[in-house]
């Protein structure tokens, strides 16, 4: 049973030793997740914005680019040549013989989940949540954790516009990154959950699309939101959960003065019966002290009233991100994504 490593064919060692046990390889490599670091998808307000990408299998095109970039950066360092197609019996190169890290899958286009890390709409640390995203990558998804400009740098809709730009970037460069551009989902937690809801509920409008790859759209085929704000009215001064400072923080001083400010930043405002939307998965802790559980109920009820597809899960005993990320939560998230992406 020969295998391929870069440009070498490695034959199977048939040695038999008394008492030796045999284990079996898994060519799907579900536990061998690869990390592609700091992919710049755009520069906005003078800030390079990055994607942190987890792969169940590195595509040949991206592996070749990484090796080429590495050779340019380190011309004197020896290393393997980029993968090439092997010839078969003097014939033309065989597509099946490409020798990437995993030559059995590296030509496939994979579904992609764009993840938005919660940060209170401030500066993100997109590296910190990568371990929690690995389980989804093991299910066969490319997971791209997206960086956006903090609201104090660029108020709303800056962070929504940034995420939509990242989606257009991935669609436009889908061949390089081994992604199926028709199978992209959005997922976020906390302020990332709010942003995910904004992206999922505005695929029908170009209001928040600007900048790179205008020929692409930023629509997604599924939306997952963990404990995100969907309706800002209760946070108004005098409201049930009065936090008027939120509006200046998210919208900036001028944006907060808009008469339609609450509707402008509330995802429920963009749900209409006559529009098309992706399926939504809403998950929320029942003792959330930061974003009350009813916020997911608002979105759930609005989607249901408009005849849209939505699932709501209450995580009993979970606070705002605390005690929330259980194996069951991630399993249900993965099942939802597998069904719709």
N, C-alpha and C positions, 0 to 999 in steps of 0.2 A: 504494500500500500504506500506508494511514493507520495511525498508531499513537496511543496514548492516554497522555497525561502529566497526572496529577492530573485536572483537570476540562476539559482542552483536547484537542481532536482535532487532531493534527498531520499534515497531508497529506504524502505522499511528494514529494520534490523530483525532478522528472523531467529535470533539466538533463543534457544529454549534451555532453561535451567530448572533442575528439579526443585519443586516447592514454590516456584515463581507464580505469582498471581497476575492476572491481566485486568487492567482498568481500560475504560473506553473513552476516547476523546469525544468532545461535542463540538462539531464544526460550526454550530450556530454561535458559539462563544457567548452565552447570555451573561456571564459574570465578568467578561473581559472588557470593561468600559474604558474607552479612550477619551482623553480630555484635550480639547483644542482651546488654547488660552488666548484671550485678549484679541479677538477678531474685531477690527475697527469697521463699523458699518456706516458711520457718518461722523462729520465734525460739525458741531452746532454750538453757537455762542463761543467759538474758539476752543471747545472742549471735545477731544476725541471720545466717542461713545463706543463701548465695547459689547461684544457678545462672548459669554463663556459657554462653550459647547461640549456636551457629552454625547459620545457616539457609541452605539452598539457595534459599529463596524466603520472604520475609516474608509471613505470612498477612494478609489484609485486616483482620481483627479486631484483631490486634496492632498493625498500622500505625496504625489509627485511635486505639487507646489511647495509643500513644507520642506521636502528634501532639497529642492532647487533653492529656496530661500535660505536654507541652512548652509548650502555650499557657497552661496554668494557672501553670506555673513562670515563664514569661516573657510576661506579658500584653501588654507594649508592643512586643514584637518582631514585625515582620511576617513572614509565612510562608505557605506554601500551605495551602489548606483541606484537610481530610481527604478521602480518596477517596470518591466517591459513584457510584451506578449512573447511567449515561447513558440517557436516553430514546431510543427508536427510533421515528421517525415518529409521535410523539405518543402512543405506546403506553406501557405500564408499563415500568419500568426492566428492562433485559435483564441477566440474570445474567452473560452473556458480556462485558458492557461495563464491568464493575467496573474501576476505574482505580487499581490499586495499583502498587507498584514494578514488579511483573511481573503484569499483569492476566490473563495466559494460564494461570497456575498458582496464583495466590494464594488460590483457594478450595479447594484440595486439602487433604486430611488426610495428613500425611507421617509415615513411620516415624521413630522416635526412638531414639537410643542414649545412655544415661546413662553418662558416663565418670567414673571415680573415680581421681584422680591420686594416685600414690604419694607418701608423705611420712614413712615410718617410723611411721605412726599418730600423727604430730604435726601441727603447723600446716601447712596446705597453701598453696601459691601457685598458685591455679587459673588464673592468667593465663599462666604460663610455658609450659604445654604446648599452648595453643590452636593455635599454628602447626602442630603435628604432627597435629592432629585435622582440619585443613581437607580433607585428601584424602578422608576419610570423608564429610564434609558434601557434597563435590562429587559423591558417588555418589547423592545424593538423600535423605540422612538429616539430620534435626535432631540435632545433637550437643549435649547438655547436660552440661557439666562441673560436678560437684556438690561443694560444700563440706560437710565434716562437722566436728563438734567434735573437737578433738584428744583423744587418750586421757588426757592429763594433766589435762584439764578434765572429761571424762566418760569413765570407763573403759568397756571392753567391757561390754555390747553397744551403747554409745552411738553409735559411728560407723556400725554396721550399721543401727541404728534410724533414724538420720538419713537415710541413703541410701534406706531404704524409705519414709520420709516424703516424700522428694523424688519418688519414683515415684508415690506416691498423689496428691501435689500435681499432677503432670503429667497424670495420668489424670482427676482431678476438673476440671481447667481445660483439658482438651484442645481444646475449641472455640476458646478465646482464643488458645492457642499453636499452633493449626494442626496438632495431633498426632493420629494415630490411636491411641487408647488401647489397642487390641488388638495393637499392633505396637511394643512397647518392649523394648529389649535392655539388658543391663548389660555394662560393659567396664571393666577397670581394670588398672593395672600396679603391681607390688611390693606394698606394703600395700594399695593399691587393688585389686590382683589378688586378694589374700586376701578383701577385703571383697566384691568381685564374686562370688567363689566362695560366700561366705556367703549373699549375696542369691539367687544362682541355685539354691542347694541347699536353701533354706528357704521357697520359695514355698508349700509345702503346710502350713506351720505359722504361727500367729499369734504365736509366742513373742517375736519381735523387732519386732512392729508395735505402736506406741503413738502417741497424739497425734492429729494432724490427719487429717481425712477417713477416719474409721474404716469408712465404708461402702465404700471402695475397697480392693482387695487390692494387694499389692506384688509379685505374681508377674511374671515376664518371659518372653519367648518365645525368648531366646537369651542365652548367657553366654560372655563372652570374658575370659580371664585371662592376663596376661603375668607370668611369673616371680613367682607368688604362693605363699605358704605354704598348704599344705592339711592338713598333719599336724604338730602341734607336739611330738610325743613326742621326736624327736631333739634338741630344744633344751633338754630337761630337764637338770638338774644330773647329770653323769655320762653324758649321752647323747652320741651321735656328734658333734653340733655344739653342745655345751653352751653355752647362753646363757640361764641362769636369770633374768637381769635382764629378759628380754623379758616374762616373765609378770607381774611387778610393773608394768612399763611399760604393758602392754596392759590388764591386769585390775584394776590397783590393788592395794594391799596386802591388802585383805580378799578380793577376788575371787581372788587368787592362792592363797589358802588353801583354796579349794573343793576337795574331793576329786575332783570331776569337771572341774577347770579345763581340763585338756588337751583333753578331749572337747568341752567347751563351746565352745571357740574354734577347733576344727579342722573345716573344712568336710567332710572325709571322714566325720565322725561322723553327718552328716545325710543320707547317701545310703543308701537302703533299696530293696530290690527292689520292694516293694509300692507305692512312691510314684511320682508323675509328676514329671519334671524337664524343663527345656528342653535343647536340644542345647548342648554345651560345646565351646569351642575353647581349647586350652591351648597356649601358645607360651613357650619357655624357652631361654635360652642355655646352651651346654654347658660354659662356663667361668665360670659365675656364682659369684662369691666371697661373695655375701651370702645368697642363697637357693639352695641346691644344686638342680641339675636334677632330682634324684630327687623333689623335692616335687611337681612336675607329674606324675611317673610314679605317685606314690601316688594322686593323684586320678584319673588315667587308668585305673589298674587297678581301683580301687573302682567307678567308673562302668561299666566293661566287665563286671566280675563281676556287677553288678546288672542287666545287659542294657540299659544306657542309651546314648544316642548321644553320642559324644565323639571329637574329633580332637586329636591331639598332634603338635606340630612342634618339633623341635630346631633351634635356630639356631646353627650351628657357628661358633665363634670369638667369640660374643657374651658379654659380661660382664653384670652386673646393670644393664640399661638402656643400657649402653655398646656401641656397634656393633650395636645390636639393631634400631633403628627404620629398617629398610630399605624401599625401595619394594616389594619382594616381600612382606615381612611385612604391610605395610598393604594390599597388593592381596589377599592371601589372607584377611585380616580382613574386607575389604569384600565379597569373594565369599561368605564364610560368612554375613555379616549379610544380604546380598541373598537368600540361599537360605532363611533361616529367619525373617526379620523382615518 
